[in-house]
Amino acid sequence: MAVVINSFFTGQCGRERKFTDDMIGGGMIDKIRAQKGCRRYEYFVPMYGGGLIMLVEKWNDRASYDAFIASELYGEVREIMARYDLTMNVELYDTGD
C-alpha cells in the first residue's frame, strides 16, 4: 500500500527557504527521487505566509519509506536540516493503492 508523507518545515529569517535551496542546488532532491520506491518528492511554499515549506512525498509502500529513513542519504538530509535550525512536523497517510 502506497504512503504519502506531508512534512512541514518551519524556520526563522528565511532559513526554511535556504534549506530547500540547498537541497535542490546540491542535487539531494535528485538522489532522493532515484531511491527505490520513491514516486514523488516535491517542496511547496504556502501562499498565506512565510516561515513554512511543505514537502510532499509518495512512496510505493511503507517498507520503501522506512528504508529511506534508515539510509545514509536521509542522514545527510538531517544534517542539512540541522544547519538551518528547522522544526519539522510530519503527517503520514496510507493511500489504499
Phi and psi in radians as a Rosetta constraint file:
Dihedral C 1 N 2 CA 2 C 2 CIRCULARHARMONIC -1.170 0.35
Dihedral N 2 CA 2 C 2 N 3 CIRCULARHARMONIC 2.661 0.35
Dihedral C 2 N 3 CA 3 C 3 CIRCULARHARMONIC -2.183 0.35
Dihedral N 3 CA 3 C 3 N 4 CIRCULARHARMONIC 2.528 0.35
Dihedral C 3 N 4 CA 4 C 4 CIRCULARHARMONIC -2.033 0.35
Dihedral N 4 CA 4 C 4 N 5 CIRCULARHARMONIC 2.335 0.35
Dihedral C 4 N 5 CA 5 C 5 CIRCULARHARMONIC -2.122 0.35
Dihedral N 5 CA 5 C 5 N 6 CIRCULARHARMONIC 2.181 0.35
Dihedral C 5 N 6 CA 6 C 6 CIRCULARHARMONIC -1.883 0.35
Dihedral N 6 CA 6 C 6 N 7 CIRCULARHARMONIC 2.080 0.35
Dihedral C 6 N 7 CA 7 C 7 CIRCULARHARMONIC -2.024 0.35
Dihedral N 7 CA 7 C 7 N 8 CIRCULARHARMONIC 2.399 0.35
Dihedral C 7 N 8 CA 8 C 8 CIRCULARHARMONIC -2.039 0.35
Dihedral N 8 CA 8 C 8 N 9 CIRCULARHARMONIC 2.048 0.35
Dihedral C 8 N 9 CA 9 C 9 CIRCULARHARMONIC -1.804 0.35
Dihedral N 9 CA 9 C 9 N 10 CIRCULARHARMONIC 2.228 0.35
Dihedral C 9 N 10 CA 10 C 10 CIRCULARHARMONIC -2.118 0.35
Dihedral N 10 CA 10 C 10 N 11 CIRCULARHARMONIC 2.543 0.35
Dihedral C 10 N 11 CA 11 C 11 CIRCULARHARMONIC -2.697 0.35
Dihedral N 11 CA 11 C 11 N 12 CIRCULARHARMONIC -3.124 0.35
Dihedral C 11 N 12 CA 12 C 12 CIRCULARHARMONIC -2.130 0.35
Dihedral N 12 CA 12 C 12 N 13 CIRCULARHARMONIC 2.684 0.35
Dihedral C 12 N 13 CA 13 C 13 CIRCULARHARMONIC 1.034 0.35
Dihedral N 13 CA 13 C 13 N 14 CIRCULARHARMONIC 0.581 0.35
Dihedral C 13 N 14 CA 14 C 14 CIRCULARHARMONIC 1.368 0.35
Dihedral N 14 CA 14 C 14 N 15 CIRCULARHARMONIC 0.188 0.35
Dihedral C 14 N 15 CA 15 C 15 CIRCULARHARMONIC -1.104 0.35
Dihedral N 15 CA 15 C 15 N 16 CIRCULARHARMONIC -0.586 0.35
Dihedral C 15 N 16 CA 16 C 16 CIRCULARHARMONIC -1.107 0.35
Dihedral N 16 CA 16 C 16 N 17 CIRCULARHARMONIC -0.650 0.35
Dihedral C 16 N 17 CA 17 C 17 CIRCULARHARMONIC -1.233 0.35
Dihedral N 17 CA 17 C 17 N 18 CIRCULARHARMONIC -0.675 0.35
Dihedral C 17 N 18 CA 18 C 18 CIRCULARHARMONIC -1.108 0.35
Dihedral N 18 CA 18 C 18 N 19 CIRCULARHARMONIC -0.642 0.35
Dihedral C 18 N 19 CA 19 C 19 CIRCULARHARMONIC -1.037 0.35
Dihedral N 19 CA 19 C 19 N 20 CIRCULARHARMONIC -0.882 0.35
Dihedral C 19 N 20 CA 20 C 20 CIRCULARHARMONIC -1.156 0.35
Dihedral N 20 CA 20 C 20 N 21 CIRCULARHARMONIC -0.633 0.35
Dihedral C 20 N 21 CA 21 C 21 CIRCULARHARMONIC -1.055 0.35
Dihedral N 21 CA 21 C 21 N 22 CIRCULARHARMONIC -0.715 0.35
Dihedral C 21 N 22 CA 22 C 22 CIRCULARHARMONIC -1.130 0.35
Dihedral N 22 CA 22 C 22 N 23 CIRCULARHARMONIC -0.755 0.35
Dihedral C 22 N 23 CA 23 C 23 CIRCULARHARMONIC -1.104 0.35
Dihedral N 23 CA 23 C 23 N 24 CIRCULARHARMONIC -0.745 0.35
Dihedral C 23 N 24 CA 24 C 24 CIRCULARHARMONIC -1.331 0.35
Dihedral N 24 CA 24 C 24 N 25 CIRCULARHARMONIC -0.899 0.35
Dihedral C 24 N 25 CA 25 C 25 CIRCULARHARMONIC -1.120 0.35
Dihedral N 25 CA 25 C 25 N 26 CIRCULARHARMONIC -0.541 0.35
Dihedral C 25 N 26 CA 26 C 26 CIRCULARHARMONIC -1.471 0.35
Dihedral N 26 CA 26 C 26 N 27 CIRCULARHARMONIC 0.010 0.35
Dihedral C 26 N 27 CA 27 C 27 CIRCULARHARMONIC 1.418 0.35
Dihedral N 27 CA 27 C 27 N 28 CIRCULARHARMONIC 0.080 0.35
Dihedral C 27 N 28 CA 28 C 28 CIRCULARHARMONIC -1.105 0.35
Dihedral N 28 CA 28 C 28 N 29 CIRCULARHARMONIC -0.666 0.35
Dihedral C 28 N 29 CA 29 C 29 CIRCULARHARMONIC -1.023 0.35
Dihedral N 29 CA 29 C 29 N 30 CIRCULARHARMONIC -0.796 0.35
Dihedral C 29 N 30 CA 30 C 30 CIRCULARHARMONIC -1.107 0.35
Dihedral N 30 CA 30 C 30 N 31 CIRCULARHARMONIC -0.674 0.35
Dihedral C 30 N 31 CA 31 C 31 CIRCULARHARMONIC -1.107 0.35
Dihedral N 31 CA 31 C 31 N 32 CIRCULARHARMONIC -0.720 0.35
Dihedral C 31 N 32 CA 32 C 32 CIRCULARHARMONIC -1.196 0.35
Dihedral N 32 CA 32 C 32 N 33 CIRCULARHARMONIC -0.780 0.35
Dihedral C 32 N 33 CA 33 C 33 CIRCULARHARMONIC -1.079 0.35
Dihedral N 33 CA 33 C 33 N 34 CIRCULARHARMONIC -0.420 0.35
Dihedral C 33 N 34 CA 34 C 34 CIRCULARHARMONIC -1.451 0.35
Dihedral N 34 CA 34 C 34 N 35 CIRCULARHARMONIC -0.117 0.35
Dihedral C 34 N 35 CA 35 C 35 CIRCULARHARMONIC -1.177 0.35
Dihedral N 35 CA 35 C 35 N 36 CIRCULARHARMONIC 2.513 0.35
Dihedral C 35 N 36 CA 36 C 36 CIRCULARHARMONIC -1.020 0.35
Dihedral N 36 CA 36 C 36 N 37 CIRCULARHARMONIC 2.198 0.35
Dihedral C 36 N 37 CA 37 C 37 CIRCULARHARMONIC 1.647 0.35
Dihedral N 37 CA 37 C 37 N 38 CIRCULARHARMONIC -0.155 0.35
Dihedral C 37 N 38 CA 38 C 38 CIRCULARHARMONIC -1.406 0.35
Dihedral N 38 CA 38 C 38 N 39 CIRCULARHARMONIC 2.117 0.35
Dihedral C 38 N 39 CA 39 C 39 CIRCULARHARMONIC -1.790 0.35
Dihedral N 39 CA 39 C 39 N 40 CIRCULARHARMONIC -0.498 0.35
Dihedral C 39 N 40 CA 40 C 40 CIRCULARHARMONIC -2.690 0.35
Dihedral N 40 CA 40 C 40 N 41 CIRCULARHARMONIC 2.461 0.35
Dihedral C 40 N 41 CA 41 C 41 CIRCULARHARMONIC -2.719 0.35
Dihedral N 41 CA 41 C 41 N 42 CIRCULARHARMONIC 1.704 0.35
Dihedral C 41 N 42 CA 42 C 42 CIRCULARHARMONIC -2.438 0.35
Dihedral N 42 CA 42 C 42 N 43 CIRCULARHARMONIC 2.465 0.35
Dihedral C 42 N 43 CA 43 C 43 CIRCULARHARMONIC -1.705 0.35
Dihedral N 43 CA 43 C 43 N 44 CIRCULARHARMONIC 2.556 0.35
Dihedral C 43 N 44 CA 44 C 44 CIRCULARHARMONIC -2.374 0.35
Dihedral N 44 CA 44 C 44 N 45 CIRCULARHARMONIC 2.598 0.35
Dihedral C 44 N 45 CA 45 C 45 CIRCULARHARMONIC -1.961 0.35
Dihedral N 45 CA 45 C 45 N 46 CIRCULARHARMONIC 2.106 0.35
Dihedral C 45 N 46 CA 46 C 46 CIRCULARHARMONIC -1.108 0.35
Dihedral N 46 CA 46 C 46 N 47 CIRCULARHARMONIC 2.567 0.35
Dihedral C 46 N 47 CA 47 C 47 CIRCULARHARMONIC -1.333 0.35
Dihedral N 47 CA 47 C 47 N 48 CIRCULARHARMONIC -0.340 0.35
Dihedral C 47 N 48 CA 48 C 48 CIRCULARHARMONIC -1.619 0.35
Dihedral N 48 CA 48 C 48 N 49 CIRCULARHARMONIC 0.057 0.35
Dihedral C 48 N 49 CA 49 C 49 CIRCULARHARMONIC 2.939 0.35
Dihedral N 49 CA 49 C 49 N 50 CIRCULARHARMONIC 2.911 0.35
Dihedral C 49 N 50 CA 50 C 50 CIRCULARHARMONIC -1.646 0.35
Dihedral N 50 CA 50 C 50 N 51 CIRCULARHARMONIC 3.120 0.35
Dihedral C 50 N 51 CA 51 C 51 CIRCULARHARMONIC 1.427 0.35
Dihedral N 51 CA 51 C 51 N 52 CIRCULARHARMONIC 0.125 0.35
Dihedral C 51 N 52 CA 52 C 52 CIRCULARHARMONIC -2.440 0.35
Dihedral N 52 CA 52 C 52 N 53 CIRCULARHARMONIC 2.390 0.35
Dihedral C 52 N 53 CA 53 C 53 CIRCULARHARMONIC -2.237 0.35
Dihedral N 53 CA 53 C 53 N 54 CIRCULARHARMONIC 2.415 0.35
Dihedral C 53 N 54 CA 54 C 54 CIRCULARHARMONIC -1.920 0.35
Dihedral N 54 CA 54 C 54 N 55 CIRCULARHARMONIC 2.371 0.35
Dihedral C 54 N 55 CA 55 C 55 CIRCULARHARMONIC -1.970 0.35
Dihedral N 55 CA 55 C 55 N 56 CIRCULARHARMONIC 2.245 0.35
Dihedral C 55 N 56 CA 56 C 56 CIRCULARHARMONIC -1.975 0.35
Dihedral N 56 CA 56 C 56 N 57 CIRCULARHARMONIC 2.147 0.35
Dihedral C 56 N 57 CA 57 C 57 CIRCULARHARMONIC -2.112 0.35
Dihedral N 57 CA 57 C 57 N 58 CIRCULARHARMONIC 2.581 0.35
Dihedral C 57 N 58 CA 58 C 58 CIRCULARHARMONIC -2.377 0.35
Dihedral N 58 CA 58 C 58 N 59 CIRCULARHARMONIC 2.269 0.35
Dihedral C 58 N 59 CA 59 C 59 CIRCULARHARMONIC -2.168 0.35
Dihedral N 59 CA 59 C 59 N 60 CIRCULARHARMONIC 2.632 0.35
Dihedral C 59 N 60 CA 60 C 60 CIRCULARHARMONIC -0.946 0.35
Dihedral N 60 CA 60 C 60 N 61 CIRCULARHARMONIC -0.680 0.35
Dihedral C 60 N 61 CA 61 C 61 CIRCULARHARMONIC -2.821 0.35
Dihedral N 61 CA 61 C 61 N 62 CIRCULARHARMONIC 3.006 0.35
Dihedral C 61 N 62 CA 62 C 62 CIRCULARHARMONIC -1.118 0.35
Dihedral N 62 CA 62 C 62 N 63 CIRCULARHARMONIC -0.598 0.35
Dihedral C 62 N 63 CA 63 C 63 CIRCULARHARMONIC -1.099 0.35
Dihedral N 63 CA 63 C 63 N 64 CIRCULARHARMONIC -0.701 0.35
Dihedral C 63 N 64 CA 64 C 64 CIRCULARHARMONIC -1.100 0.35
Dihedral N 64 CA 64 C 64 N 65 CIRCULARHARMONIC -0.780 0.35
Dihedral C 64 N 65 CA 65 C 65 CIRCULARHARMONIC -1.136 0.35
Dihedral N 65 CA 65 C 65 N 66 CIRCULARHARMONIC -0.790 0.35
Dihedral C 65 N 66 CA 66 C 66 CIRCULARHARMONIC -1.068 0.35
Dihedral N 66 CA 66 C 66 N 67 CIRCULARHARMONIC -0.662 0.35
Dihedral C 66 N 67 CA 67 C 67 CIRCULARHARMONIC -1.123 0.35
Dihedral N 67 CA 67 C 67 N 68 CIRCULARHARMONIC -0.688 0.35
Dihedral C 67 N 68 CA 68 C 68 CIRCULARHARMONIC -1.123 0.35
Dihedral N 68 CA 68 C 68 N 69 CIRCULARHARMONIC -0.805 0.35
Dihedral C 68 N 69 CA 69 C 69 CIRCULARHARMONIC -1.066 0.35
Dihedral N 69 CA 69 C 69 N 70 CIRCULARHARMONIC -0.555 0.35
Dihedral C 69 N 70 CA 70 C 70 CIRCULARHARMONIC -1.496 0.35
Dihedral N 70 CA 70 C 70 N 71 CIRCULARHARMONIC -0.074 0.35
Dihedral C 70 N 71 CA 71 C 71 CIRCULARHARMONIC -1.435 0.35
Dihedral N 71 CA 71 C 71 N 72 CIRCULARHARMONIC 2.824 0.35
Dihedral C 71 N 72 CA 72 C 72 CIRCULARHARMONIC -1.098 0.35
Dihedral N 72 CA 72 C 72 N 73 CIRCULARHARMONIC -0.587 0.35
Dihedral C 72 N 73 CA 73 C 73 CIRCULARHARMONIC -1.052 0.35
Dihedral N 73 CA 73 C 73 N 74 CIRCULARHARMONIC -0.754 0.35
Dihedral C 73 N 74 CA 74 C 74 CIRCULARHARMONIC -1.153 0.35
Dihedral N 74 CA 74 C 74 N 75 CIRCULARHARMONIC -0.583 0.35
Dihedral C 74 N 75 CA 75 C 75 CIRCULARHARMONIC -1.036 0.35
Dihedral N 75 CA 75 C 75 N 76 CIRCULARHARMONIC -0.670 0.35
Dihedral C 75 N 76 CA 76 C 76 CIRCULARHARMONIC -1.143 0.35
Dihedral N 76 CA 76 C 76 N 77 CIRCULARHARMONIC -0.683 0.35
Dihedral C 76 N 77 CA 77 C 77 CIRCULARHARMONIC -1.057 0.35
Dihedral N 77 CA 77 C 77 N 78 CIRCULARHARMONIC -0.779 0.35
Dihedral C 77 N 78 CA 78 C 78 CIRCULARHARMONIC -1.091 0.35
Dihedral N 78 CA 78 C 78 N 79 CIRCULARHARMONIC -0.650 0.35
Dihedral C 78 N 79 CA 79 C 79 CIRCULARHARMONIC -1.122 0.35
Dihedral N 79 CA 79 C 79 N 80 CIRCULARHARMONIC -0.727 0.35
Dihedral C 79 N 80 CA 80 C 80 CIRCULARHARMONIC -1.126 0.35
Dihedral N 80 CA 80 C 80 N 81 CIRCULARHARMONIC -0.763 0.35
Dihedral C 80 N 81 CA 81 C 81 CIRCULARHARMONIC -0.999 0.35
Dihedral N 81 CA 81 C 81 N 82 CIRCULARHARMONIC -0.744 0.35
Dihedral C 81 N 82 CA 82 C 82 CIRCULARHARMONIC -1.095 0.35
Dihedral N 82 CA 82 C 82 N 83 CIRCULARHARMONIC -0.584 0.35
Dihedral C 82 N 83 CA 83 C 83 CIRCULARHARMONIC -1.033 0.35
Dihedral N 83 CA 83 C 83 N 84 CIRCULARHARMONIC -0.535 0.35
Dihedral C 83 N 84 CA 84 C 84 CIRCULARHARMONIC -1.844 0.35
Dihedral N 84 CA 84 C 84 N 85 CIRCULARHARMONIC 0.093 0.35
Dihedral C 84 N 85 CA 85 C 85 CIRCULARHARMONIC 0.908 0.35
Dihedral N 85 CA 85 C 85 N 86 CIRCULARHARMONIC 0.929 0.35
Dihedral C 85 N 86 CA 86 C 86 CIRCULARHARMONIC -1.656 0.35
Dihedral N 86 CA 86 C 86 N 87 CIRCULARHARMONIC 2.688 0.35
Dihedral C 86 N 87 CA 87 C 87 CIRCULARHARMONIC -1.848 0.35
Dihedral N 87 CA 87 C 87 N 88 CIRCULARHARMONIC 2.426 0.35
Dihedral C 87 N 88 CA 88 C 88 CIRCULARHARMONIC -2.220 0.35
Dihedral N 88 CA 88 C 88 N 89 CIRCULARHARMONIC 2.292 0.35
Dihedral C 88 N 89 CA 89 C 89 CIRCULARHARMONIC -2.053 0.35
Dihedral N 89 CA 89 C 89 N 90 CIRCULARHARMONIC 2.394 0.35
Dihedral C 89 N 90 CA 90 C 90 CIRCULARHARMONIC -2.157 0.35
Dihedral N 90 CA 90 C 90 N 91 CIRCULARHARMONIC 2.412 0.35
Dihedral C 90 N 91 CA 91 C 91 CIRCULARHARMONIC -2.115 0.35
Dihedral N 91 CA 91 C 91 N 92 CIRCULARHARMONIC 2.287 0.35
Dihedral C 91 N 92 CA 92 C 92 CIRCULARHARMONIC -2.107 0.35
Dihedral N 92 CA 92 C 92 N 93 CIRCULARHARMONIC 2.296 0.35
Dihedral C 92 N 93 CA 93 C 93 CIRCULARHARMONIC -2.234 0.35
Dihedral N 93 CA 93 C 93 N 94 CIRCULARHARMONIC 2.361 0.35
Dihedral C 93 N 94 CA 94 C 94 CIRCULARHARMONIC -1.462 0.35
Dihedral N 94 CA 94 C 94 N 95 CIRCULARHARMONIC 2.272 0.35
Dihedral C 94 N 95 CA 95 C 95 CIRCULARHARMONIC -1.542 0.35
Dihedral N 95 CA 95 C 95 N 96 CIRCULARHARMONIC -0.320 0.35
Dihedral C 95 N 96 CA 96 C 96 CIRCULARHARMONIC 1.479 0.35
Dihedral N 96 CA 96 C 96 N 97 CIRCULARHARMONIC -0.013 0.35
